[in-house]
């Protein structure tokens, strides 16, 4: 890391310390525009509810072990809106699990797509169903049948299913290697551009490790309001960050708010957890600030350096606004901002009992 000297004014003296020479954020004030997005009116809310009821009816009415129901669940999950239909999906998957062995015995042995889709759903939901079902698709020597390369959808589904492997499942390890190799060979020859993009994404971004919000970008045909809410939450965080004036007061810290918010999306992407995303982002923000403060800390006066660190540590232990009086001005911003975030959490939780 290239270092340069940064001059920081405290209450009494000017201290020179190292500066990490971090690049400014690439986002600028872009996300401030989302802070004041208009909320949905009554008519739009009704349209949203009507759409949800329509999808709910489709889920309930689709035959329990049909490919239609599996495709519907897959689409709902890929769109990132499964939280609207948790009960219906759980009931469907519970039925699939209860009748899994019976259904496997009846299903067409060549339907790799249907079997792999069902297997992935159940493994995702925590049902440890047997992987022996994939032996249907191996030859007498234990290798996957060569004719499977003609079933691109089946290959793609089995590639995603095999990612839910647990230790010791050799057949899934072989399935993963087989599908990766074959899909890479098939990809340049695919004439269907949409299917080619799907295969390319599956190879680049494993479904097991993916973020729902990122994957939803590929399935953005409806429920646009979820993205608008996400943008509005980040707009609020951006406004809060601007009001702190951290970049101006602490020029040595990294300005990476957008990246930190993206991290929080990996934990809580559903709209009802917007407050959780907001708080995680703020916690990560202060963790980053404190980390940069300790990393860059080097003054010309060693005693002053140690003294400031001790004062800050003591203030954290006291956890009281009065403790900030003994801190230099730039540390007061960090300390008071950190206390404010915890106070915000306390008030929000108190309001929700």
TISEMI-206920 format. One record per residue: residue number from 1; x, y, z of N, C-alpha, C in turn; chain. Coordinates in steps of 0.2 Angstrom, whole numbers. Layout:
(NUM (X Y Z) (X Y Z) (X Y Z) A)
...
end
This chain:
(1 (4 -6 0) (0 0 0) (4 6 0) A)
(2 (3 10 -5) (7 17 -5) (5 21 0) A)
(3 (10 24 4) (8 29 9) (10 36 8) A)
(4 (7 40 11) (9 47 10) (7 50 17) A)
(5 (10 57 18) (8 60 25) (2 64 25) A)
(6 (-2 63 30) (-8 66 31) (-8 71 37) A)
(7 (-10 77 37) (-10 81 42) (-17 82 45) A)
(8 (-18 80 52) (-24 80 55) (-24 84 61) A)
(9 (-29 89 61) (-29 94 67) (-33 91 73) A)
(10 (-30 91 79) (-33 89 85) (-35 96 88) A)
(11 (-38 95 94) (-40 101 98) (-34 106 100) A)
(12 (-28 103 101) (-23 107 103) (-17 108 98) A)
(13 (-15 102 95) (-9 102 90) (-11 99 83) A)
(14 (-7 100 79) (-7 97 72) (-2 91 72) A)
(15 (-5 86 70) (-1 79 71) (-1 77 63) A)
(16 (5 75 61) (6 72 55) (6 64 56) A)
(17 (2 61 52) (2 53 52) (1 50 45) A)
(18 (2 44 45) (2 41 38) (-5 41 35) A)
(19 (-5 41 28) (-12 41 25) (-12 35 20) A)
(20 (-17 31 20) (-17 25 16) (-18 27 8) A)
(21 (-19 33 7) (-20 36 0) (-25 32 -4) A)
(22 (-31 30 0) (-36 27 -3) (-40 31 -9) A)
(23 (-42 27 -14) (-46 31 -19) (-53 33 -17) A)
(24 (-55 38 -19) (-62 40 -17) (-67 35 -20) A)
(25 (-73 35 -17) (-78 30 -19) (-80 31 -26) A)
(26 (-81 26 -30) (-83 27 -37) (-90 29 -38) A)
(27 (-94 28 -33) (-101 30 -33) (-103 37 -32) A)
(28 (-99 41 -29) (-100 48 -28) (-107 49 -24) A)
(29 (-111 53 -26) (-118 54 -23) (-123 51 -27) A)
(30 (-122 46 -31) (-127 43 -35) (-133 40 -31) A)
(31 (-132 37 -25) (-137 34 -22) (-141 39 -17) A)
(32 (-139 45 -17) (-143 50 -13) (-150 51 -17) A)
(33 (-150 50 -23) (-156 51 -27) (-161 46 -26) A)
(34 (-160 40 -22) (-164 35 -20) (-168 37 -14) A)
(35 (-165 41 -10) (-167 42 -3) (-174 45 -3) A)
(36 (-177 48 -8) (-183 51 -8) (-188 48 -13) A)
(37 (-187 42 -14) (-191 38 -19) (-199 38 -17) A)
(38 (-203 39 -21) (-210 39 -19) (-213 32 -17) A)
(39 (-216 32 -11) (-219 25 -9) (-225 23 -14) A)
(40 (-226 17 -14) (-232 14 -18) (-239 17 -15) A)
(41 (-243 19 -20) (-250 22 -17) (-254 16 -16) A)
(42 (-260 17 -14) (-265 12 -13) (-267 8 -19) A)
(43 (-267 11 -25) (-269 7 -31) (-263 2 -32) A)
(44 (-257 5 -32) (-251 1 -33) (-250 -5 -28) A)
(45 (-252 -4 -22) (-251 -9 -17) (-257 -14 -18) A)
(46 (-262 -12 -20) (-268 -17 -22) (-265 -21 -28) A)
(47 (-262 -18 -33) (-260 -22 -39) (-255 -27 -36) A)
(48 (-250 -25 -32) (-245 -30 -29) (-248 -36 -25) A)
(49 (-253 -34 -21) (-257 -39 -18) (-260 -44 -22) A)
(50 (-264 -41 -27) (-267 -45 -32) (-262 -50 -36) A)
(51 (-257 -48 -38) (-252 -52 -41) (-249 -57 -36) A)
(52 (-248 -56 -30) (-246 -61 -25) (-251 -66 -24) A)
(53 (-258 -64 -24) (-263 -69 -23) (-264 -74 -30) A)
(54 (-262 -71 -35) (-263 -74 -42) (-257 -80 -42) A)
(55 (-251 -78 -40) (-246 -83 -39) (-247 -88 -34) A)
(56 (-250 -86 -28) (-251 -90 -23) (-256 -96 -25) A)
(57 (-261 -94 -29) (-266 -98 -32) (-263 -103 -36) A)
(58 (-258 -101 -41) (-255 -105 -45) (-251 -110 -42) A)
(59 (-248 -108 -36) (-244 -113 -32) (-248 -119 -29) A)
(60 (-254 -116 -26) (-258 -121 -23) (-262 -126 -28) A)
(61 (-264 -123 -34) (-267 -127 -38) (-263 -132 -43) A)
(62 (-257 -130 -43) (-252 -135 -47) (-252 -142 -44) A)
(63 (-252 -147 -48) (-252 -154 -45) (-245 -155 -41) A)
(64 (-246 -158 -35) (-240 -158 -30) (-234 -161 -33) A)
(65 (-234 -166 -37) (-227 -168 -40) (-226 -167 -47) A)
(66 (-229 -161 -49) (-229 -160 -56) (-223 -155 -58) A)
(67 (-220 -156 -64) (-215 -152 -66) (-217 -144 -66) A)
(68 (-223 -143 -67) (-226 -136 -67) (-225 -133 -61) A)
(69 (-226 -137 -55) (-225 -134 -48) (-218 -133 -47) A)
(70 (-213 -137 -50) (-206 -136 -48) (-204 -130 -52) A)
(71 (-206 -129 -58) (-204 -123 -62) (-206 -117 -59) A)
(72 (-212 -117 -56) (-215 -111 -53) (-211 -109 -47) A)
(73 (-209 -114 -43) (-205 -113 -37) (-198 -111 -38) A)
(74 (-196 -114 -44) (-189 -111 -46) (-189 -104 -48) A)
(75 (-194 -102 -52) (-195 -95 -54) (-196 -90 -49) A)
(76 (-200 -92 -44) (-201 -88 -38) (-195 -87 -34) A)
(77 (-191 -92 -33) (-185 -92 -29) (-180 -88 -33) A)
(78 (-179 -89 -39) (-174 -85 -43) (-176 -77 -44) A)
(79 (-182 -76 -43) (-184 -69 -43) (-183 -65 -37) A)
(80 (-182 -69 -31) (-180 -66 -25) (-187 -64 -21) A)
(81 (-192 -68 -23) (-199 -66 -20) (-202 -72 -16) A)
(82 (-198 -77 -14) (-200 -83 -11) (-203 -81 -4) A)
(83 (-200 -76 -1) (-203 -74 6) (-210 -72 6) A)
(84 (-213 -71 0) (-220 -70 0) (-224 -76 1) A)
(85 (-221 -82 -1) (-225 -88 -2) (-221 -94 2) A)
(86 (-218 -92 8) (-214 -97 12) (-219 -103 14) A)
(87 (-225 -101 16) (-229 -107 19) (-231 -112 13) A)
(88 (-233 -109 7) (-235 -113 2) (-229 -117 -1) A)
(89 (-223 -114 -1) (-217 -117 -4) (-215 -123 1) A)
(90 (-215 -121 8) (-213 -126 13) (-218 -132 12) A)
(91 (-224 -131 12) (-229 -136 11) (-228 -141 5) A)
(92 (-226 -138 0) (-225 -141 -7) (-219 -145 -6) A)
(93 (-213 -143 -3) (-207 -146 -2) (-208 -152 3) A)
(94 (-212 -151 8) (-213 -156 13) (-216 -162 10) A)
(95 (-221 -160 5) (-225 -166 2) (-220 -170 -3) A)
(96 (-215 -166 -6) (-211 -169 -11) (-206 -173 -7) A)
(97 (-204 -171 -1) (-199 -175 3) (-203 -182 6) A)
(98 (-209 -181 8) (-213 -187 11) (-214 -192 5) A)
(99 (-215 -190 -1) (-216 -195 -6) (-210 -195 -11) A)
(100 (-204 -193 -9) (-198 -193 -13) (-197 -200 -16) A)
(101 (-196 -205 -12) (-194 -212 -15) (-199 -214 -19) A)
(102 (-206 -213 -17) (-211 -216 -22) (-211 -212 -28) A)
(103 (-210 -206 -28) (-210 -202 -35) (-204 -204 -39) A)
(104 (-198 -205 -36) (-192 -207 -40) (-193 -213 -43) A)
(105 (-197 -218 -40) (-198 -224 -43) (-203 -224 -49) A)
(106 (-207 -219 -49) (-212 -218 -55) (-210 -213 -60) A)
(107 (-205 -209 -59) (-203 -204 -64) (-199 -207 -70) A)
(108 (-200 -204 -75) (-196 -206 -81) (-189 -206 -80) A)
(109 (-186 -211 -81) (-179 -212 -79) (-174 -207 -83) A)
(110 (-177 -205 -89) (-173 -200 -93) (-174 -193 -91) A)
(111 (-178 -192 -86) (-180 -185 -85) (-175 -182 -80) A)
(112 (-169 -180 -82) (-163 -178 -78) (-165 -171 -75) A)
(113 (-168 -167 -79) (-170 -160 -77) (-175 -160 -71) A)
(114 (-180 -164 -71) (-185 -165 -66) (-182 -168 -59) A)
(115 (-178 -173 -60) (-175 -176 -54) (-170 -171 -51) A)
(116 (-166 -168 -55) (-161 -164 -52) (-164 -157 -49) A)
(117 (-170 -155 -52) (-173 -149 -49) (-176 -151 -42) A)
(118 (-179 -157 -42) (-182 -159 -35) (-177 -160 -30) A)
(119 (-171 -163 -32) (-166 -164 -27) (-163 -158 -25) A)
(120 (-162 -153 -29) (-159 -146 -27) (-164 -143 -22) A)
(121 (-170 -143 -24) (-175 -140 -19) (-175 -142 -12) A)
(122 (-175 -149 -12) (-175 -152 -5) (-169 -151 -1) A)
(123 (-163 -152 -5) (-157 -150 -1) (-156 -143 1) A)
(124 (-158 -138 -3) (-158 -131 -1) (-162 -130 5) A)
(125 (-168 -134 6) (-173 -133 11) (-170 -137 18) A)
(126 (-165 -141 17) (-162 -144 23) (-164 -152 23) A)
(127 (-167 -154 18) (-169 -161 18) (-163 -165 15) A)
(128 (-160 -170 19) (-154 -173 16) (-157 -180 12) A)
(129 (-160 -179 7) (-162 -184 2) (-156 -188 -1) A)
(130 (-157 -194 -2) (-151 -198 -5) (-149 -196 -12) A)
(131 (-143 -196 -13) (-140 -194 -20) (-140 -200 -25) A)
(132 (-142 -206 -22) (-141 -212 -27) (-146 -211 -33) A)
(133 (-151 -206 -33) (-155 -206 -38) (-151 -204 -45) A)
(134 (-145 -201 -44) (-142 -199 -50) (-138 -205 -53) A)
(135 (-138 -211 -50) (-135 -217 -53) (-139 -219 -59) A)
(136 (-146 -217 -59) (-150 -219 -65) (-147 -217 -71) A)
(137 (-142 -212 -71) (-140 -208 -77) (-132 -210 -78) A)
(138 (-130 -216 -75) (-123 -219 -76) (-124 -225 -80) A)
(139 (-118 -227 -84) (-118 -233 -88) (-116 -239 -83) A)
(140 (-114 -244 -86) (-112 -250 -83) (-105 -249 -79) A)
(141 (-101 -244 -82) (-95 -243 -79) (-95 -238 -74) A)
(142 (-101 -235 -73) (-101 -230 -67) (-100 -223 -70) A)
(143 (-99 -222 -76) (-98 -215 -79) (-105 -213 -81) A)
(144 (-106 -206 -81) (-112 -203 -84) (-113 -204 -91) A)
(145 (-119 -206 -93) (-121 -208 -100) (-119 -202 -105) A)
(146 (-116 -204 -111) (-114 -199 -115) (-120 -195 -118) A)
(147 (-126 -198 -119) (-131 -195 -122) (-134 -189 -118) A)
(148 (-132 -189 -112) (-134 -183 -107) (-132 -176 -110) A)
(149 (-127 -176 -114) (-124 -170 -117) (-129 -167 -121) A)
(150 (-134 -170 -124) (-139 -168 -128) (-145 -164 -124) A)
(151 (-145 -166 -118) (-150 -163 -113) (-147 -157 -109) A)
(152 (-147 -151 -112) (-144 -145 -109) (-147 -143 -103) A)
(153 (-154 -143 -103) (-158 -141 -97) (-156 -146 -91) A)
(154 (-156 -152 -93) (-155 -157 -88) (-148 -157 -85) A)
(155 (-143 -155 -90) (-136 -154 -87) (-135 -148 -83) A)
(156 (-139 -143 -85) (-139 -137 -81) (-142 -138 -74) A)
(157 (-147 -141 -74) (-151 -143 -67) (-147 -147 -63) A)
(158 (-143 -152 -66) (-139 -157 -62) (-133 -154 -59) A)
(159 (-130 -149 -63) (-124 -145 -61) (-126 -141 -55) A)
(160 (-132 -138 -55) (-134 -134 -49) (-136 -138 -43) A)
(161 (-139 -144 -44) (-141 -149 -39) (-134 -152 -36) A)
(162 (-129 -153 -40) (-123 -157 -37) (-119 -152 -33) A)
(163 (-121 -145 -33) (-117 -141 -28) (-119 -142 -21) A)
(164 (-125 -145 -20) (-127 -146 -13) (-124 -153 -11) A)
(165 (-118 -155 -12) (-115 -161 -10) (-113 -160 -3) A)
(166 (-113 -166 0) (-110 -166 7) (-104 -171 7) A)
(167 (-100 -171 12) (-94 -175 11) (-95 -182 10) A)
(168 (-91 -185 6) (-92 -193 4) (-97 -194 -1) A)
(169 (-100 -190 -4) (-105 -191 -10) (-101 -191 -16) A)
(170 (-98 -197 -18) (-94 -197 -24) (-98 -196 -30) A)
(171 (-104 -198 -31) (-108 -197 -37) (-109 -190 -38) A)
(172 (-110 -186 -33) (-112 -179 -34) (-105 -175 -36) A)
(173 (-100 -178 -34) (-93 -175 -36) (-92 -176 -43) A)
(174 (-93 -182 -45) (-93 -184 -52) (-97 -180 -56) A)
(175 (-104 -179 -54) (-109 -176 -58) (-106 -168 -59) A)
(176 (-103 -165 -54) (-101 -159 -54) (-95 -158 -59) A)
(177 (-91 -163 -59) (-85 -162 -64) (-88 -164 -71) A)
(178 (-92 -168 -72) (-95 -170 -78) (-99 -164 -81) A)
(179 (-103 -161 -78) (-107 -156 -80) (-103 -149 -82) A)
(180 (-98 -148 -77) (-94 -142 -79) (-90 -143 -85) A)
(181 (-87 -149 -86) (-83 -151 -92) (-88 -150 -99) A)
(182 (-94 -153 -98) (-98 -154 -104) (-101 -147 -106) A)
(183 (-103 -143 -101) (-107 -137 -102) (-102 -132 -105) A)
(184 (-96 -132 -103) (-90 -128 -106) (-89 -130 -113) A)
(185 (-90 -136 -115) (-89 -138 -122) (-95 -136 -126) A)
(186 (-101 -137 -123) (-107 -135 -127) (-108 -128 -128) A)
(187 (-106 -124 -123) (-108 -117 -123) (-107 -113 -129) A)
(188 (-101 -114 -133) (-100 -110 -139) (-104 -112 -145) A)
(189 (-108 -118 -144) (-112 -121 -149) (-119 -119 -149) A)
(190 (-121 -116 -143) (-128 -115 -142) (-131 -109 -146) A)
(191 (-136 -111 -149) (-139 -105 -154) (-144 -101 -150) A)
(192 (-147 -104 -145) (-152 -101 -140) (-148 -96 -136) A)
(193 (-148 -89 -137) (-144 -84 -133) (-146 -84 -126) A)
(194 (-153 -85 -125) (-155 -85 -118) (-152 -91 -114) A)
(195 (-153 -97 -117) (-150 -103 -114) (-142 -102 -113) A)
(196 (-139 -100 -118) (-132 -99 -118) (-130 -94 -112) A)
(197 (-134 -89 -111) (-132 -84 -105) (-133 -88 -99) A)
(198 (-139 -92 -98) (-140 -95 -92) (-135 -100 -90) A)
(199 (-132 -104 -95) (-127 -108 -94) (-120 -105 -92) A)
(200 (-119 -99 -96) (-113 -95 -94) (-113 -93 -87) A)
(201 (-119 -90 -85) (-120 -88 -78) (-119 -93 -73) A)
(202 (-122 -99 -74) (-121 -105 -70) (-114 -107 -69) A)
(203 (-110 -107 -74) (-103 -109 -73) (-99 -103 -70) A)
(204 (-101 -97 -71) (-97 -92 -67) (-99 -91 -60) A)
(205 (-106 -91 -59) (-108 -90 -52) (-112 -96 -49) A)
(206 (-109 -100 -45) (-112 -106 -42) (-118 -104 -38) A)
(207 (-124 -107 -40) (-130 -105 -36) (-130 -106 -29) A)
(208 (-126 -111 -26) (-125 -112 -19) (-122 -106 -15) A)
(209 (-118 -103 -19) (-114 -97 -16) (-117 -90 -18) A)
(210 (-122 -90 -22) (-124 -84 -25) (-128 -80 -20) A)
(211 (-129 -73 -22) (-133 -69 -18) (-140 -68 -22) A)
(212 (-145 -69 -18) (-152 -68 -21) (-153 -62 -25) A)
(213 (-151 -56 -22) (-152 -50 -25) (-148 -49 -32) A)
(214 (-142 -52 -32) (-138 -52 -38) (-141 -56 -44) A)
(215 (-143 -62 -42) (-146 -67 -46) (-153 -64 -49) A)
(216 (-157 -61 -45) (-163 -58 -47) (-163 -53 -53) A)
(217 (-157 -50 -54) (-156 -46 -60) (-157 -50 -66) A)
(218 (-156 -56 -66) (-157 -60 -72) (-165 -62 -73) A)
(219 (-169 -61 -68) (-176 -63 -68) (-180 -57 -65) A)
(220 (-179 -51 -69) (-182 -45 -66) (-188 -43 -70) A)
(221 (-192 -48 -72) (-198 -47 -76) (-204 -44 -72) A)
(222 (-204 -46 -65) (-209 -43 -61) (-207 -42 -54) A)
(223 (-211 -39 -50) (-209 -37 -43) (-204 -32 -43) A)
(224 (-204 -27 -47) (-199 -22 -47) (-199 -18 -41) A)
(225 (-204 -18 -37) (-204 -14 -31) (-199 -16 -26) A)
(226 (-197 -22 -26) (-192 -25 -21) (-185 -21 -22) A)
(227 (-184 -20 -28) (-177 -16 -30) (-178 -9 -28) A)
(228 (-184 -6 -29) (-185 1 -27) (-184 2 -20) A)
(229 (-187 -3 -16) (-186 -3 -8) (-179 -3 -6) A)
(230 (-175 -8 -10) (-168 -9 -8) (-164 -2 -9) A)
(231 (-166 1 -15) (-162 7 -17) (-164 13 -12) A)
(232 (-170 13 -10) (-172 18 -5) (-169 17 2) A)
(233 (-168 11 4) (-164 10 10) (-157 12 10) A)
(234 (-154 11 4) (-147 13 3) (-147 20 3) A)
(235 (-152 23 -1) (-152 31 -1) (-152 34 6) A)
(236 (-156 31 10) (-156 33 17) (-149 33 21) A)
(237 (-146 27 20) (-139 26 23) (-134 31 20) A)
(238 (-135 32 13) (-130 37 10) (-131 44 13) A)
(239 (-138 46 14) (-139 53 17) (-136 53 24) A)
(240 (-137 48 28) (-134 47 35) (-127 48 35) A)
(241 (-124 45 30) (-116 45 29) (-114 52 28) A)
(242 (-118 55 23) (-116 62 21) (-116 67 27) A)
(243 (-121 66 31) (-122 71 37) (-117 70 42) A)
(244 (-114 64 42) (-108 63 47) (-102 67 45) A)
(245 (-102 68 38) (-96 72 35) (-89 68 37) A)
(246 (-89 61 36) (-84 57 38) (-78 59 34) A)
(247 (-79 59 27) (-74 60 22) (-70 66 24) A)
(248 (-74 71 25) (-71 78 26) (-67 78 33) A)
(249 (-69 75 38) (-66 75 45) (-61 70 46) A)
(250 (-62 64 42) (-57 59 43) (-55 57 36) A)
(251 (-50 61 33) (-48 60 26) (-44 53 25) A)
(252 (-42 50 30) (-38 44 29) (-42 37 28) A)
(253 (-49 38 29) (-53 32 29) (-55 30 22) A)
(254 (-56 24 21) (-59 21 15) (-66 23 14) A)
(255 (-68 26 9) (-75 27 7) (-78 22 3) A)
(256 (-81 17 7) (-83 11 3) (-90 9 6) A)
(257 (-95 14 6) (-102 12 9) (-106 8 4) A)
(258 (-105 9 -2) (-109 4 -7) (-107 -3 -6) A)
(259 (-100 -4 -6) (-98 -11 -5) (-100 -14 1) A)
(260 (-100 -10 7) (-103 -13 13) (-110 -14 13) A)
(261 (-114 -10 10) (-121 -12 9) (-122 -18 5) A)
(262 (-118 -19 0) (-119 -25 -4) (-117 -31 0) A)
(263 (-113 -31 5) (-111 -36 10) (-117 -38 14) A)
(264 (-121 -33 16) (-127 -34 20) (-132 -37 16) A)
(265 (-133 -36 10) (-138 -40 6) (-137 -47 6) A)
(266 (-131 -49 7) (-130 -57 7) (-133 -60 13) A)
(267 (-134 -56 18) (-137 -58 24) (-145 -57 25) A)
(268 (-147 -51 22) (-154 -50 23) (-156 -46 16) A)
(269 (-159 -50 12) (-161 -47 5) (-169 -45 5) A)
(270 (-173 -48 10) (-180 -47 10) (-182 -40 12) A)
(271 (-187 -38 9) (-189 -31 11) (-191 -30 18) A)
(272 (-193 -35 22) (-195 -34 29) (-189 -34 33) A)
(273 (-183 -35 30) (-177 -35 34) (-173 -29 32) A)
(274 (-176 -24 30) (-173 -18 28) (-169 -14 33) A)
(275 (-172 -14 39) (-169 -11 45) (-162 -15 47) A)
(276 (-163 -22 46) (-157 -26 48) (-151 -24 43) A)
(277 (-153 -23 36) (-147 -21 32) (-144 -15 33) A)
(278 (-149 -10 35) (-146 -3 37) (-141 -4 43) A)
(279 (-143 -7 48) (-139 -8 54) (-132 -11 53) A)
(280 (-133 -17 49) (-127 -21 47) (-122 -16 44) A)
(281 (-125 -12 39) (-120 -8 35) (-117 -3 39) A)
(282 (-121 0 44) (-118 5 48) (-113 2 53) A)
(283 (-114 -4 56) (-109 -7 60) (-103 -9 56) A)
(284 (-103 -11 50) (-98 -13 46) (-94 -6 44) A)
(285 (-98 -1 43) (-95 6 42) (-90 8 47) A)
(286 (-92 8 53) (-88 10 59) (-83 5 60) A)
(287 (-84 -2 59) (-78 -6 59) (-73 -5 55) A)
(288 (-75 -3 48) (-70 -1 43) (-66 6 46) A)
(289 (-70 11 48) (-66 17 51) (-61 15 56) A)
(290 (-63 12 61) (-59 10 67) (-53 6 64) A)
(291 (-54 1 60) (-48 -2 57) (-44 2 53) A)
(292 (-46 7 49) (-42 12 46) (-38 16 51) A)
(293 (-41 18 56) (-38 22 61) (-32 19 64) A)
(294 (-33 12 66) (-28 9 69) (-22 7 64) A)
(295 (-24 6 58) (-19 4 52) (-15 10 51) A)
(296 (-18 16 50) (-14 21 48) (-11 25 54) A)
(297 (-12 23 60) (-10 27 66) (-2 27 66) A)
(298 (1 33 65) (8 34 66) (9 41 66) A)
(299 (11 44 72) (12 51 73) (20 52 74) A)
(300 (22 58 73) (29 60 74) (30 59 82) A)
(301 (25 59 86) (26 59 93) (23 52 95) A)
(302 (28 48 97) (25 41 99) (21 41 105) A)
(303 (22 46 110) (18 46 116) (11 48 114) A)
(304 (11 53 110) (4 55 108) (0 50 105) A)
(305 (3 46 100) (0 40 97) (-3 35 102) A)
(306 (1 33 107) (-1 28 112) (-6 31 116) A)
(307 (-6 38 118) (-11 41 122) (-17 41 119) A)
(308 (-18 43 112) (-24 43 109) (-27 36 109) A)
(309 (-23 31 107) (-26 24 107) (-29 22 114) A)
(310 (-25 24 119) (-28 22 126) (-34 26 128) A)
(311 (-35 32 126) (-41 36 127) (-47 33 123) A)
(312 (-46 31 117) (-51 29 113) (-53 22 116) A)
(313 (-49 18 118) (-50 11 121) (-54 12 128) A)
(314 (-52 17 132) (-55 18 138) (-62 21 137) A)
(315 (-63 25 132) (-70 28 130) (-75 22 128) A)
(316 (-72 17 124) (-76 11 122) (-78 7 128) A)
(317 (-74 6 133) (-75 2 139) (-81 6 143) A)
(318 (-80 13 143) (-85 16 147) (-92 17 144) A)
(319 (-92 17 137) (-98 17 133) (-103 22 136) A)
(320 (-101 28 136) (-105 34 139) (-103 40 135) A)
(321 (-108 44 133) (-106 50 129) (-101 55 132) A)
(322 (-101 55 139) (-97 59 143) (-90 57 141) A)
(323 (-88 51 140) (-82 48 139) (-78 52 133) A)
(324 (-82 54 128) (-80 57 122) (-76 64 123) A)
(325 (-77 67 129) (-74 73 131) (-66 73 131) A)
(326 (-64 67 133) (-57 67 133) (-53 65 126) A)
(327 (-57 64 121) (-55 62 115) (-53 68 110) A)
(328 (-48 67 106) (-47 72 101) (-53 73 96) A)
(329 (-53 78 93) (-59 80 89) (-61 74 84) A)
(330 (-56 72 80) (-58 67 75) (-60 60 78) A)
(331 (-58 59 84) (-60 52 87) (-67 53 90) A)
(332 (-69 60 92) (-76 61 94) (-81 59 89) A)
(333 (-79 61 83) (-84 59 77) (-85 52 77) A)
(334 (-80 48 77) (-81 40 77) (-85 38 83) A)
(335 (-83 40 89) (-86 38 95) (-93 39 96) A)
(336 (-95 46 95) (-102 48 95) (-106 45 90) A)
(337 (-103 44 84) (-107 41 78) (-109 33 80) A)
(338 (-104 30 83) (-105 23 85) (-110 22 90) A)
(339 (-110 27 95) (-115 27 101) (-122 28 98) A)
(340 (-122 33 93) (-129 34 90) (-132 28 86) A)
(341 (-128 24 83) (-130 18 79) (-133 13 84) A)
(342 (-130 12 90) (-133 8 95) (-139 11 98) A)
(343 (-139 17 99) (-145 20 101) (-151 19 96) A)
(344 (-150 20 90) (-155 19 85) (-157 12 85) A)
(345 (-153 7 86) (-155 0 87) (-160 -1 93) A)
(346 (-158 2 98) (-161 1 104) (-169 4 104) A)
(347 (-169 10 101) (-176 13 100) (-180 9 95) A)
(348 (-177 6 90) (-181 2 85) (-184 -4 88) A)
(349 (-179 -7 92) (-181 -14 95) (-187 -12 100) A)
(350 (-186 -7 104) (-191 -5 109) (-198 -3 106) A)
(351 (-198 0 100) (-204 1 97) (-207 -5 94) A)
(352 (-203 -10 93) (-206 -17 90) (-207 -22 96) A)
(353 (-206 -19 102) (-207 -24 108) (-203 -30 108) A)
end
